[in-house]
Structures are given as structure tokens and as C-alpha cells.
Amino acid sequence: MNPILVEVYRGGLLESFHRGVVCVVNQQNEIIFSVGDPEQLCYPRSAMKLLQVIPLIINGGIEKFNFTLEEIAVMCGSHNAESEHLRVVNTILQKIGLSPDHLNCGPQYPSSKKDANALIKADVKPHHIHNNCSGKHAGMLATCVLMNWPIEDYINPSHPLQKVIKEICALMYEYPEQQMITALDGCSAPIFSVPVKNQAIAYKNLVSNNHLPDAVKAACEVVVKAVSAYPFMVAGSKRYCTDMMQITAPKIIGKTGAEGIFCMTFTEQKLGVCIKIDDGKMLPQYNVAQALVNASGLFSAEELAPLQHHLQAPITNFNKLNTGEIKVSESLEEQLKIFRMV
């Protein structure tokens, strides 16, 4: 059984808790810090987006369509569907000669409540472009146009695009392709099962990758530059990925995934990290991620002050009364004290 990583208190009593795994690897793929089972098999979910865009880059998509780093960043993102996100996704589609109707990620109300309420107020139904994965899907369509592949069934696991993506993922995760179980993500694109340790390895490979082909190394540099320069495109307002990287990038970049996944890389130290919360809740992954950011010692308390509510935060009820708090377990904090020394 994996250890408790995050605890929820009410009235001073432990009311609930979240178990999970944390794994940190170095340039040699050695585990230098872990709690829980690093061999636990799970799906990277949206943390895989930074890898899914690589085929577009290595095949010359940026040059062909004159894509900007901002556009690459939204291809890596799980955006709120705020106006700026929609603007960039639409620009990608215009550059490749397609429209939002070609997206096949499924209609979804914007993750941003403000923008979701605006649609409801205007009596407008959500469209595929409002899906938090529409940037990724626009990037997939761009790859299909670039390679002259069919665009109608680009999310089919047997489509040439998805086969190439799986090959790249196997390369980045350093995990046998034949051992990956293929399933469908929330946006209907294929997703592949990978152990927690290998998910950490992939994020290390974004910044320490001399063993990879030159084209892949160059693509990884572009991905890191894009999400560092445009963290808003990766998530949006009041989202941890954006809030964190606005302060920590390019020293630390990170990406959330559904069902409690968070992957990070400490770019200068060449470390890869994967966090998996066993019950799939999303909030605890950010508590743990912030604990690692704090423990790294790379930033001052003043610099990290805007992020501290992710480490420990009060819980309030509908009357705005304080009922308790959610925080990283004392056990994890104690273990993380060694992380600064790595």
C-alpha cells in the first residue's frame, strides 16, 4: 500500500487522506528519491502532451506552418478555453487550412467557470474547440496535414499519426512499446500505460537526452522553451501549471494529467519527477508538487509565496467559515528534507 501523501483535517481531526507515489530520477535514470511504488503502472494522461507534439516538430511542422512558441505551448496544454486560448487554437487551424469542426476531441464546457457561464448565458452550446485538449488535437491535425495523412480518423489508434506518437512515447519513456496498454483518453485520443518511474524518465529526457536522435533532442528543446515562455497556454487563470511556471520556469516546468498525475523536470539539475495520487483526485497532486518545489531550495520564500496555498490551504464552507485544512503529510515533508541535498 502506498503511503499517505496529503491529509485533510476538519476541526483538527484527520478526516480523509490521499495515498500515492512520488518518484525522482537523475540523468542516469537512477531513482534518487521515492515514496510508494515507482513501478506502479498508470496512464500519463495529459502529462503526455509534451511528448505527443514531438512528431510535428521533428518533421518540420514549425517551419512548414510558421508556428510560434505560443502555438506549440497550447498544443502541450490542458487549457481553460479562455479567449486567449481559443484565439491561439484558431490560429493553428487557420494556418493548416482547417476549422474547429475538424477537431475530434468532443464538446466540453470551458474549464474556466467565467467562460462556461458566458456560453450558458448566451445560450451557446460548447464546441470541440472549448475542450481543454483542443490545442493538442489542433497539433495532431497539423501533423496529419504536414504528412499527408487522413484527417478524418486521426484519433484512431491504428492511424499513422498515433503509431508514430506511440513510437516517440516509447523512446521518451524508455519503455517497450509492446508492453504499453493502449486506451482512450478523455478527449478520445489514444493513451498508453507507463510505470511511474518511466514517466519521470521521460520528463528527465526533455532536458537530458544525449542518447536520443538529434531531431528529437531539438524538439525537446522547443517544447521546454514553449511552455516556459507561455505558461498561460498550458493551463490558464487560477491553474497550478500556469501559476507555478510563471514563477519557476525555465528552472522547473510541470504538467498535470487527469486521475492524479503530475510530471515535472528540474531543468538545470536534469531531474525528472512523476507524482501519482492513487484515488485520482486532482488537488493533492498540486500539494505534493509544491512540496517538491519548496524542497528543491531553488527559490526564495518570497518568490514562492504566491504558491504556498498549494502546499497547505484552509478549507471553507458555503458560509466562508474555516472548517479545516488540506496539507502535505508531515511524513512526506520530513522525507523531502533530503531532496535539497540531491
C-alpha positions in Angstrom: 0.0 0.0 0.0 1.4 3.4 -1.0 2.0 5.9 1.8 -0.3 8.9 2.7 1.0 12.0 0.9 -1.8 14.5 1.6 -4.1 14.9 4.6 -7.4 16.6 5.1 -8.3 17.9 8.5 -11.7 19.1 9.9 -11.8 20.6 13.3 -8.3 19.4 14.0 -9.2 15.8 13.2 -7.8 13.8 10.3 -11.0 13.3 8.2 -9.5 11.9 5.0 -6.2 11.3 3.2 -4.7 10.6 -0.2 -2.1 7.9 -0.8 0.2 7.9 -3.8 3.7 7.7 -5.3 6.5 10.2 -5.9 9.5 9.3 -8.0 12.5 11.4 -8.9 15.2 10.2 -11.3 18.6 11.6 -12.3 20.4 11.7 -15.6 21.4 8.1 -15.3 17.7 7.1 -14.7 18.6 6.2 -11.1 15.9 6.8 -8.5 17.3 9.4 -6.1 14.1 9.9 -4.2 10.8 8.0 -4.0 7.9 7.1 -1.8 5.4 4.5 -2.7 5.8 2.0 -5.6 7.7 3.6 -8.6 6.9 0.6 -10.7 3.1 1.3 -10.4 1.5 1.2 -13.8 -0.8 4.0 -14.8 -1.6 6.3 -17.6 0.2 9.7 -18.0 -3.0 11.3 -19.3 -2.4 14.9 -20.2 1.2 14.9 -18.9 1.9 13.0 -22.2 1.0 16.1 -24.2 4.6 17.4 -24.1 5.6 14.2 -25.9 2.6 14.0 -28.3 3.7 17.2 -30.1 7.2 15.9 -30.9 6.3 14.2 -34.2 5.0 17.6 -35.5 8.3 19.3 -34.6 10.8 16.7 -35.8 9.0 16.5 -39.2 9.4 20.2 -39.8 5.9 21.4 -38.9 7.1 24.6 -37.3 8.9 25.7 -40.4 6.1 24.5 -42.8 3.3 26.4 -41.0 5.3 29.1 -39.3 4.1 28.0 -35.9 5.1 30.2 -32.9 6.2 29.0 -29.5 2.9 30.2 -28.1 1.1 27.8 -30.5 3.4 24.9 -29.5 2.6 25.7 -25.9 -1.1 25.4 -26.3 -0.6 22.1 -28.2 1.1 20.9 -24.9 -1.7 22.4 -22.8 -4.9 21.5 -21.0 -6.3 24.9 -21.3 -9.3 26.7 -19.7 -10.8 27.7 -23.1 -10.4 31.4 -22.2 -10.4 33.8 -25.1 -6.7 33.8 -25.5 -6.6 30.0 -25.7 -9.3 29.9 -28.3 -7.5 32.6 -30.3 -4.3 30.6 -30.5 -6.0 27.3 -31.3 -8.0 29.0 -34.1 -4.8 30.5 -35.5 -3.2 27.0 -35.6 -6.2 25.7 -37.5 -6.2 28.6 -39.9 -2.5 28.0 -40.7 -3.2 24.4 -41.7 -6.3 25.2 -43.6 -8.8 23.5 -41.3 -11.6 24.7 -39.0 -12.7 23.9 -35.4 -15.2 21.4 -37.0 -12.3 19.2 -37.9 -11.4 18.7 -34.2 -12.5 15.4 -32.7 -11.8 15.9 -29.0 -15.5 16.2 -28.0 -17.5 19.3 -27.0 -16.8 20.4 -23.4 -17.8 23.4 -21.4 -14.7 25.6 -20.7 -12.8 24.7 -17.6 -13.0 28.4 -16.7 -16.3 28.9 -14.9 -16.4 32.5 -16.1 -16.2 31.4 -19.8 -18.5 28.4 -19.2 -21.2 30.7 -17.7 -20.8 33.1 -20.6 -21.7 30.3 -23.0 -24.7 29.3 -20.9 -25.9 32.9 -20.6 -25.6 33.3 -24.4 -27.4 30.0 -24.9 -24.5 28.7 -26.9 -23.6 25.0 -26.7 -19.9 24.1 -26.1 -17.9 23.1 -29.1 -14.8 20.9 -29.6 -12.6 23.9 -29.5 -13.7 24.6 -25.9 -12.4 21.2 -24.9 -9.3 21.5 -22.8 -7.4 19.3 -25.2 -8.3 21.2 -28.4 -4.7 22.6 -28.7 -3.3 19.1 -28.6 -5.8 18.0 -31.3 -5.0 21.0 -33.4 -1.4 19.9 -33.3 -2.3 16.4 -34.3 -4.3 17.7 -37.2 -1.3 19.8 -38.2 0.9 16.7 -38.2 -1.6 14.9 -40.5 -1.7 17.8 -42.9 2.1 18.0 -42.9 2.5 14.3 -43.6 -0.4 14.0 -46.0 -2.2 11.6 -43.7 -6.0 11.3 -43.4 -7.6 13.8 -41.0 -10.9 12.1 -40.6 -9.9 9.4 -38.2 -6.7 10.9 -36.7 -7.6 9.7 -33.2 -7.8 6.0 -34.3 -5.1 4.0 -32.5 -4.2 2.4 -35.9 -3.8 5.8 -37.6 -0.2 6.5 -38.8 -0.2 9.6 -36.5 -0.9 7.6 -33.4 1.5 4.9 -34.3 4.3 7.5 -34.6 3.2 9.1 -31.4 3.4 5.7 -29.6 6.9 5.1 -31.0 8.1 8.5 -29.7 6.5 7.9 -26.4 8.3 4.5 -26.1 11.5 6.3 -26.9 11.0 9.1 -24.4 9.6 6.8 -21.6 12.4 4.3 -22.3 9.7 1.6 -22.0 8.9 -1.2 -24.5 6.2 -0.2 -26.9 4.8 -3.7 -26.9 4.2 -3.5 -23.1 2.1 -0.4 -23.4 -1.6 -0.9 -23.0 -3.5 1.4 -25.3 -6.6 3.1 -24.0 -8.6 6.2 -24.8 -8.1 9.5 -23.0 -11.0 11.8 -22.0 -10.5 13.6 -25.4 -10.7 10.2 -27.2 -7.0 10.3 -28.3 -5.0 7.1 -27.6 -3.1 7.0 -24.3 -0.5 4.5 -23.2 0.2 2.8 -19.8 3.6 3.5 -18.4 5.2 2.9 -14.9 5.6 6.0 -12.7 9.4 5.7 -12.9 9.3 5.8 -16.6 7.1 8.8 -16.6 9.7 10.5 -14.6 12.4 9.4 -17.0 10.5 10.9 -19.9 10.5 14.3 -18.3 14.2 14.0 -17.5 14.7 13.2 -21.2 13.2 16.5 -22.1 16.3 18.2 -20.7 19.0 15.4 -20.6 18.8 13.4 -23.8 22.2 13.0 -25.5 21.3 9.3 -26.2 18.3 10.4 -28.3 18.4 11.3 -32.1 19.4 14.9 -32.8 15.9 15.7 -34.2 14.2 14.5 -31.0 16.7 16.4 -28.8 16.0 19.6 -30.8 12.2 19.1 -30.5 12.5 18.6 -26.7 14.4 22.0 -26.5 11.5 23.6 -28.4 8.9 22.1 -26.1 10.7 23.3 -23.0 11.1 26.8 -24.4 7.5 27.0 -25.4 5.9 26.0 -22.1 8.5 28.2 -20.2 7.8 31.2 -22.4 4.0 30.8 -22.5 2.8 29.0 -19.3 -0.6 30.6 -19.6 -1.2 28.5 -22.7 -0.5 25.3 -20.7 -3.5 25.8 -18.4 -4.8 29.3 -17.7 -6.1 31.5 -14.9 -6.0 30.1 -11.4 -4.4 26.9 -12.6 -1.3 25.4 -10.9 0.6 24.5 -14.0 0.5 28.1 -15.1 0.9 29.7 -11.7 3.9 27.5 -10.9 5.7 28.0 -14.2 5.2 31.8 -14.2 7.5 31.7 -11.2 9.7 28.7 -11.7 10.2 28.3 -15.5 12.6 27.6 -17.1 14.2 26.1 -14.0 11.2 23.9 -13.3 8.4 23.0 -15.8 5.5 20.8 -15.0 2.3 19.4 -16.5 -0.8 17.9 -14.9 -2.7 14.8 -16.0 -6.1 13.5 -15.1 -6.5 11.0 -12.3 -3.9 12.5 -10.1 -0.8 12.6 -12.3 1.8 15.4 -12.2 5.1 15.3 -14.1 8.0 17.8 -13.7 11.5 18.4 -14.7 14.2 20.4 -12.8 15.9 21.5 -16.0 19.3 22.6 -14.6 19.7 19.6 -12.3 18.5 17.3 -15.1 15.9 15.6 -12.9 12.6 14.0 -13.8 9.6 13.7 -11.5 6.3 11.9 -11.6 3.6 12.1 -8.9 0.6 9.8 -8.9 -2.3 10.2 -6.5 -3.9 6.8 -6.0 -7.5 7.9 -5.7 -7.3 10.1 -8.8 -8.1 13.3 -7.0 -6.6 16.3 -8.7 -5.9 18.8 -5.8 -3.4 16.5 -3.9 -1.0 16.3 -6.9 -0.5 20.0 -6.6 0.1 19.9 -2.9 2.8 17.3 -3.5 4.3 19.1 -6.5 4.6 22.3 -4.5 6.3 20.4 -1.6 8.9 19.3 -4.1 9.3 22.8 -5.5 9.8 24.1 -1.9 12.2 21.3 -1.0 14.4 21.9 -4.0 15.8 25.1 -2.5 15.9 26.8 -5.9 13.7 29.7 -5.0 13.4 32.0 -2.0 10.4 32.0 0.3 9.4 35.4 -1.1 9.5 34.1 -4.7 7.3 31.1 -3.8 4.9 33.0 -1.5 2.1 33.1 -4.2 2.2 29.3 -4.5 2.2 28.4 -0.8 -1.6 27.9 -0.6 -0.9 24.8 -2.8 1.2 23.3 0.0 -1.2 23.9 2.8 -4.6 25.7 2.5 -7.7 26.3 4.7 -10.9 24.6 3.7 -14.0 26.8 3.9 -17.7 26.0 3.7 -20.6 27.8 1.9 -20.7 30.5 4.6 -17.0 31.1 4.1 -16.3 29.6 7.5 -13.0 27.9 8.1 -13.7 24.2 8.6 -10.2 22.7 8.4 -7.2 22.4 6.1 -5.6 20.3 3.4 -1.8 19.8 3.6 1.1 17.6 2.7 1.6 14.9 5.3 4.4 15.5 7.9 5.9 12.2 6.9 6.4 13.3 3.3 7.7 16.7 4.4 10.3 15.0 6.6 11.4 12.7 3.8 11.7 15.6 1.4 14.2 17.3 3.6 16.9 15.2 1.9 15.8 16.4 -1.6 17.6 19.7 -1.3 20.9 17.8 -0.9 20.5 15.9 -4.2 
